[in-house]
Amino acid sequence: MKKQAPIILIVDDDEGHAILVRENLESAGLNNRIQHFRDGQAVLDFFFERDGSRLRHPGEVYLILLDIRMPKVDGIEVLRRLKADSELRKIPVIMLTTTDDQREVERCHQLGCSVYVQKPVDYEKFAEAIRRLGMFVTLLLLPAMSESRS
Protein backbone atom coordinates (compact mmCIF):
# COMPACT_ATOMS: atom_id res chain seq x y z
CA MET A 1 0.00 0.00 0.00
CA LYS A 2 1.41 3.38 -1.06
CA LYS A 3 1.78 6.01 1.64
CA GLN A 4 -0.50 8.97 0.89
CA ALA A 5 0.72 12.47 1.71
CA PRO A 6 -1.69 14.14 4.11
CA ILE A 7 -3.50 17.34 3.26
CA ILE A 8 -2.30 19.77 5.92
CA LEU A 9 -5.03 21.96 7.38
CA ILE A 10 -3.66 25.06 9.09
CA VAL A 11 -6.28 26.54 11.41
CA ASP A 12 -4.98 29.91 12.62
CA ASP A 13 -6.46 33.40 12.59
CA ASP A 14 -3.00 34.98 12.33
CA GLU A 15 -2.32 35.23 8.59
CA GLY A 16 1.39 35.87 9.21
CA HIS A 17 1.73 32.69 11.28
CA ALA A 18 -0.10 30.67 8.63
CA ILE A 19 2.21 31.96 5.88
CA LEU A 20 5.27 31.25 8.03
CA VAL A 21 4.04 27.71 8.72
CA ARG A 22 3.41 27.05 5.02
CA GLU A 23 6.76 28.49 3.90
CA ASN A 24 8.74 26.55 6.49
CA LEU A 25 6.92 23.28 5.83
CA GLU A 26 7.78 23.75 2.16
CA SER A 27 11.42 24.57 2.99
CA ALA A 28 11.52 21.29 4.95
CA GLY A 29 10.73 19.54 1.68
CA LEU A 30 6.98 19.03 2.07
CA ASN A 31 4.97 19.43 -1.10
CA ASN A 32 1.69 18.42 0.54
CA ARG A 33 -1.50 20.24 -0.32
CA ILE A 34 -2.08 22.87 2.36
CA GLN A 35 -5.37 24.59 3.20
CA HIS A 36 -5.69 27.52 5.57
CA PHE A 37 -8.76 28.18 7.72
CA ARG A 38 -8.93 31.53 9.52
CA ASP A 39 -11.13 30.41 12.42
CA GLY A 40 -12.44 27.29 14.11
CA GLN A 41 -15.91 27.56 12.59
CA ALA A 42 -14.46 27.44 9.07
CA VAL A 43 -12.71 24.11 9.68
CA LEU A 44 -15.79 22.69 11.42
CA ASP A 45 -17.84 23.71 8.34
CA PHE A 46 -15.29 21.81 6.22
CA PHE A 47 -15.96 18.59 8.15
CA PHE A 48 -19.61 18.93 9.30
CA GLU A 49 -23.00 19.71 7.72
CA ARG A 50 -25.23 22.29 9.42
CA ASP A 51 -27.23 19.46 11.03
CA GLY A 52 -24.07 18.14 12.68
CA SER A 53 -23.58 15.13 10.40
CA ARG A 54 -20.10 14.59 9.00
CA LEU A 55 -19.32 15.56 5.40
CA ARG A 56 -17.74 12.82 3.29
CA HIS A 57 -14.06 13.03 2.40
CA PRO A 58 -13.45 9.38 1.48
CA GLY A 59 -9.87 8.42 0.74
CA GLU A 60 -8.40 11.72 1.95
CA VAL A 61 -5.68 11.84 4.60
CA TYR A 62 -5.47 14.90 6.85
CA LEU A 63 -3.16 16.43 9.42
CA ILE A 64 -4.43 19.44 11.37
CA LEU A 65 -2.24 22.21 12.78
CA LEU A 66 -4.59 23.95 15.20
CA ASP A 67 -4.23 27.22 17.09
CA ILE A 68 -6.15 27.64 20.35
CA ARG A 69 -7.09 31.31 20.51
CA MET A 70 -9.27 32.17 17.49
CA PRO A 71 -12.50 34.03 16.78
CA LYS A 72 -15.90 32.32 16.41
CA VAL A 73 -14.87 28.86 17.67
CA ASP A 74 -11.61 28.33 19.57
CA GLY A 75 -9.18 25.47 19.00
CA ILE A 76 -10.22 23.60 22.17
CA GLU A 77 -13.82 23.34 20.90
CA VAL A 78 -12.65 22.32 17.41
CA LEU A 79 -10.50 19.59 18.99
CA ARG A 80 -13.41 18.44 21.18
CA ARG A 81 -15.79 18.21 18.19
CA LEU A 82 -13.32 16.36 15.97
CA LYS A 83 -12.35 13.86 18.64
CA ALA A 84 -16.01 13.21 19.52
CA ASP A 85 -16.65 11.89 15.98
CA SER A 86 -15.90 8.20 15.40
CA GLU A 87 -14.18 8.78 12.04
CA LEU A 88 -12.64 12.24 12.49
CA ARG A 89 -11.01 11.27 15.79
CA LYS A 90 -8.41 9.38 13.70
CA ILE A 91 -7.06 12.63 12.26
CA PRO A 92 -3.87 13.69 14.05
CA VAL A 93 -4.20 17.16 15.54
CA ILE A 94 -1.10 19.14 16.42
CA MET A 95 -1.85 22.08 18.66
CA LEU A 96 0.40 24.88 17.40
CA THR A 97 -0.11 27.84 19.69
CA THR A 98 1.62 30.59 21.65
CA THR A 99 -0.09 29.39 24.84
CA ASP A 100 2.14 27.52 27.31
CA ASP A 101 -0.43 27.33 30.13
CA GLN A 102 -0.07 23.84 31.62
CA ARG A 103 -3.85 23.61 32.12
CA GLU A 104 -4.35 24.17 28.37
CA VAL A 105 -1.66 21.58 27.56
CA GLU A 106 -3.32 19.04 29.86
CA ARG A 107 -6.79 19.77 28.52
CA CYS A 108 -5.70 19.39 24.88
CA HIS A 109 -4.08 16.04 25.63
CA GLN A 110 -7.15 14.87 27.54
CA LEU A 111 -9.30 15.77 24.52
CA GLY A 112 -7.01 13.78 22.23
CA CYS A 113 -4.48 16.07 20.57
CA SER A 114 -1.51 14.19 19.15
CA VAL A 115 1.14 16.80 19.96
CA TYR A 116 1.19 20.21 21.65
CA VAL A 117 3.79 22.63 20.26
CA GLN A 118 4.33 26.11 21.62
CA LYS A 119 5.07 28.65 18.88
CA PRO A 120 8.36 30.34 19.74
CA VAL A 121 8.08 34.13 19.76
CA ASP A 122 11.46 34.56 18.04
CA TYR A 123 11.12 34.37 14.23
CA GLU A 124 14.16 32.14 13.63
CA LYS A 125 13.20 29.74 16.40
CA PHE A 126 9.63 29.60 15.07
CA ALA A 127 10.86 28.90 11.54
CA GLU A 128 13.20 26.17 12.79
CA ALA A 129 10.44 24.56 14.87
CA ILE A 130 8.17 24.39 11.81
CA ARG A 131 10.96 22.99 9.61
CA ARG A 132 11.51 20.24 12.20
CA LEU A 133 7.77 19.61 12.34
CA GLY A 134 7.82 19.29 8.53
CA MET A 135 10.54 16.64 8.73
CA PHE A 136 8.46 14.80 11.34
CA VAL A 137 5.37 14.91 9.10
CA THR A 138 7.25 13.12 6.31
CA LEU A 139 7.57 10.08 8.61
CA LEU A 140 3.92 9.82 9.63
CA LEU A 141 1.61 7.03 8.49
CA LEU A 142 -1.95 8.32 8.71
CA PRO A 143 -5.37 6.72 8.14
CA ALA A 144 -7.53 7.77 5.19
CA MET A 145 -11.15 8.82 5.68
CA SER A 146 -13.52 5.90 5.15
CA GLU A 147 -16.66 5.78 3.02
CA SER A 148 -19.11 5.48 5.95
CA ARG A 149 -21.01 8.32 7.60
CA SER A 150 -21.51 8.79 11.30
Secondary structure, 3 states (H helix, E strand, C coil): CCCCCCEEEEECCCHHHHHHHHHHHHHCCCCCCEEEECCHHHHHHHHECCCCCECCCCCCCEEEEECCCCCCCCHHHHHHHHHHCCCHHHCCEEEEECCCCHHHHHHHHHHCCCEEEECCCCHHHHHHHHHHHHHHHCCCCCCCCCCCCC
